[in-house]
Amino acid sequence: MRKVWVCVGGAVFFLSCLVLHSRFCGSLVSRTFSFDISWREKDPLFRLDLDWPKNSEYFSGATFCVAVDSLNGLVYVAQRGDNIPKVLVFTEDGYFLRAWNHTVDTPHGSYGHTVKKYNSLGDLVQVLGTPGKKGTGLNPLQFDNPAELHVADTGEIYIVDGDGGLNNRLVKLSQDFMILWLRGENGTEPAKFNIPHSVTLDTVGRVWVADRGNKRLQVFDKDTGEWLGAWDSCFTEEGPSAVRFTPDGKYLIVAQLNLSRLSVLAAPPPGSVGDCSVISTIQLADEVLPHLLEVDRKTGAVYVAEIGAKQVQKFVPWHSRTPAFGA
């Protein structure tokens, strides 16, 4: 049975997220489709799938996170709000399957500051951190507004902890939840953070962190935690709120929340972080607010959780067979 992880934050900032262990294995209420694509190459990379989801009426809160079970063709959406389902499950074709709500704390709630593991049916399996108690401790491990996590193919867990809270750190855990290494504290220097908001791995063993408050991406070695470099030239207007790689490892997809923008960046070669290069951008409608995103490792589809528009939009590779733009 597939496993699902959920980060639950505290009282100041909302967070994400929901990441599948198996992977691993315009109105602000109505749906908002308006966007503009500015391409810097001849062949566009992505197009909007207007047929996803089939059942948008199930979006009833602020959709702050999305995760994909590529093996089973499932898409999990996490949303916040009172008296609503906290997790929605769709097929990759956009059909609604089910919702679950058990023991999922609402971000900004008084019972946050935890990372929780669920099976795919919503049964609670594991809790890390102390519900309702923020902290900096390592034994036992405590959190304050954990923002997102990433589970590697090998089972190690990378957590960015500190979406405006006490902590500004990146933690690597083993499969049995032992701390392997920890990096970061509040600051602007290398390996320090100001609101680390998203984390992912590339195909050559580097950990990428969206250091949102410092307007940069920082890069670390996944085995040692060594700082390898940073990108800031692409984020002069606003820092990145989410980062993911395309399945082939050639591109990074980055979201900028208040700009309502997605950017496609060229991934650096092995052995060098290099400089940031924007290949293309997707300008979403005003106030859509893309918070976090996920990439389907099988199809390459990009799912974007938009807290302003209260929806998830799906962008597919341009040459895929999935209909787009109403075609």
Solvent accessible surface area in square Angstrom, and as a share of the most:
residue,aa,sasa,rsa
1,M,144,0.64
2,R,90,0.33
3,K,53,0.23
4,V,0,0.00
5,W,2,0.01
6,V,4,0.02
7,C,1,0.00
8,V,1,0.00
9,G,0,0.00
10,G,0,0.00
11,A,74,0.57
12,V,89,0.51
13,F,83,0.34
14,F,35,0.14
15,L,0,0.00
16,S,0,0.00
17,C,2,0.01
18,L,0,0.00
19,V,0,0.00
20,L,1,0.00
21,H,51,0.23
22,S,8,0.05
23,R,26,0.10
24,F,3,0.01
25,C,56,0.33
26,G,104,1.00
27,S,49,0.31
28,L,84,0.42
29,V,131,0.75
30,S,62,0.40
31,R,56,0.20
32,T,5,0.03
33,F,72,0.30
34,S,72,0.46
35,F,46,0.19
36,D,85,0.44
37,I,34,0.17
38,S,56,0.36
39,W,66,0.23
40,R,174,0.63
41,E,61,0.27
42,K,200,0.85
43,D,87,0.45
44,P,27,0.17
45,L,37,0.19
46,F,12,0.05
47,R,25,0.09
48,L,3,0.01
49,D,6,0.03
50,L,56,0.28
51,D,62,0.32
52,W,1,0.00
53,P,7,0.04
54,K,89,0.38
55,N,38,0.20
56,S,30,0.19
57,E,124,0.56
58,Y,87,0.33
59,F,23,0.10
60,S,62,0.40
61,G,6,0.05
62,A,13,0.10
63,T,0,0.00
64,F,7,0.03
65,C,0,0.00
66,V,2,0.01
67,A,0,0.00
68,V,5,0.03
69,D,0,0.00
70,S,17,0.11
71,L,93,0.46
72,N,76,0.39
73,G,14,0.13
74,L,27,0.14
75,V,0,0.00
76,Y,0,0.00
77,V,0,0.00
78,A,3,0.02
79,Q,1,0.00
80,R,60,0.22
81,G,26,0.25
82,D,120,0.62
83,N,155,0.79
84,I,22,0.11
85,P,52,0.33
86,K,15,0.06
87,V,1,0.00
88,L,1,0.00
89,V,0,0.00
90,F,0,0.00
91,T,30,0.18
92,E,57,0.26
93,D,91,0.47
94,G,0,0.00
95,Y,121,0.46
96,F,46,0.19
97,L,82,0.41
98,R,77,0.28
99,A,42,0.33
100,W,12,0.04
101,N,69,0.35
102,H,121,0.54
103,T,76,0.44
104,V,20,0.11
105,D,26,0.13
106,T,39,0.23
107,P,6,0.04
108,H,63,0.28
109,G,24,0.23
110,S,82,0.53
111,Y,148,0.56
112,G,0,0.00
113,H,13,0.06
114,T,0,0.00
115,V,0,0.00
116,K,13,0.06
117,K,28,0.12
118,Y,0,0.00
119,N,19,0.10
120,S,13,0.08
121,L,94,0.47
122,G,0,0.00
123,D,77,0.40
124,L,73,0.36
125,V,70,0.40
126,Q,60,0.27
127,V,52,0.30
128,L,17,0.09
129,G,21,0.20
130,T,50,0.29
131,P,73,0.46
132,G,39,0.38
133,K,113,0.48
134,K,106,0.45
135,G,8,0.08
136,T,77,0.44
137,G,26,0.25
138,L,85,0.42
139,N,152,0.78
140,P,104,0.65
141,L,23,0.11
142,Q,27,0.12
143,F,0,0.00
144,D,5,0.02
145,N,1,0.00
146,P,0,0.00
147,A,0,0.00
148,E,1,0.00
149,L,0,0.00
150,H,6,0.03
151,V,0,0.00
152,A,10,0.08
153,D,90,0.47
154,T,91,0.53
155,G,4,0.04
156,E,41,0.18
157,I,2,0.01
158,Y,2,0.01
159,I,0,0.00
160,V,0,0.00
161,D,0,0.00
162,G,0,0.00
163,D,2,0.01
164,G,30,0.29
165,G,22,0.21
166,L,104,0.52
167,N,8,0.04
168,N,14,0.07
169,R,17,0.06
170,L,0,0.00
171,V,0,0.00
172,K,12,0.05
173,L,0,0.00
174,S,19,0.12
175,Q,117,0.52
176,D,98,0.51
177,F,54,0.23
178,M,125,0.56
179,I,60,0.30
180,L,87,0.43
181,W,22,0.08
182,L,48,0.24
183,R,76,0.28
184,G,26,0.25
185,E,101,0.45
186,N,98,0.50
187,G,16,0.16
188,T,99,0.58
189,E,88,0.39
190,P,77,0.48
191,A,23,0.18
192,K,57,0.24
193,F,0,0.00
194,N,54,0.28
195,I,34,0.17
196,P,0,0.00
197,H,0,0.00
198,S,0,0.00
199,V,0,0.00
200,T,2,0.01
201,L,28,0.14
202,D,18,0.09
203,T,100,0.58
204,V,69,0.40
205,G,15,0.14
206,R,18,0.07
207,V,0,0.00
208,W,0,0.00
209,V,0,0.00
210,A,0,0.00
211,D,0,0.00
212,R,49,0.18
213,G,31,0.30
214,N,27,0.14
215,K,86,0.37
216,R,27,0.10
217,L,0,0.00
218,Q,0,0.00
219,V,0,0.00
220,F,0,0.00
221,D,38,0.20
222,K,68,0.29
223,D,94,0.49
224,T,78,0.45
225,G,0,0.00
226,E,105,0.47
227,W,90,0.32
228,L,64,0.32
229,G,8,0.08
230,A,37,0.29
231,W,5,0.02
232,D,87,0.45
233,S,77,0.50
234,C,32,0.19
235,F,2,0.01
236,T,104,0.61
237,E,106,0.47
238,E,21,0.09
239,G,2,0.02
240,P,0,0.00
241,S,0,0.00
242,A,1,0.00
243,V,0,0.00
244,R,6,0.02
245,F,20,0.09
246,T,11,0.07
247,P,60,0.38
248,D,88,0.46
249,G,14,0.14
250,K,127,0.54
251,Y,48,0.18
252,L,0,0.00
253,I,4,0.02
254,V,0,0.00
255,A,0,0.00
256,Q,4,0.02
257,L,11,0.06
258,N,102,0.52
259,L,47,0.23
260,S,2,0.02
261,R,57,0.21
262,L,3,0.02
263,S,6,0.04
264,V,2,0.01
265,L,0,0.00
266,A,32,0.25
267,A,25,0.20
268,P,16,0.10
269,P,85,0.53
270,P,99,0.62
271,G,86,0.83
272,S,53,0.34
273,V,18,0.10
274,G,43,0.42
275,D,130,0.68
276,C,17,0.10
277,S,52,0.34
278,V,31,0.18
279,I,36,0.18
280,S,0,0.00
281,T,24,0.14
282,I,5,0.02
283,Q,57,0.25
284,L,3,0.02
285,A,16,0.13
286,D,122,0.63
287,E,101,0.45
288,V,1,0.00
289,L,35,0.18
290,P,0,0.00
291,H,0,0.00
292,L,0,0.00
293,L,2,0.01
294,E,5,0.02
295,V,6,0.03
296,D,1,0.01
297,R,107,0.39
298,K,139,0.59
299,T,66,0.38
300,G,7,0.07
301,A,1,0.01
302,V,1,0.01
303,Y,1,0.00
304,V,0,0.00
305,A,0,0.00
306,E,0,0.00
307,I,18,0.09
308,G,8,0.08
309,A,1,0.01
310,K,88,0.37
311,Q,1,0.00
312,V,0,0.00
313,Q,3,0.01
314,K,16,0.07
315,F,1,0.00
316,V,3,0.02
317,P,40,0.25
318,W,83,0.29
319,H,148,0.66
320,S,38,0.25
321,R,240,0.88
322,T,42,0.24
323,P,64,0.40
324,A,3,0.03
325,F,94,0.39
326,G,61,0.58
327,A,106,0.82
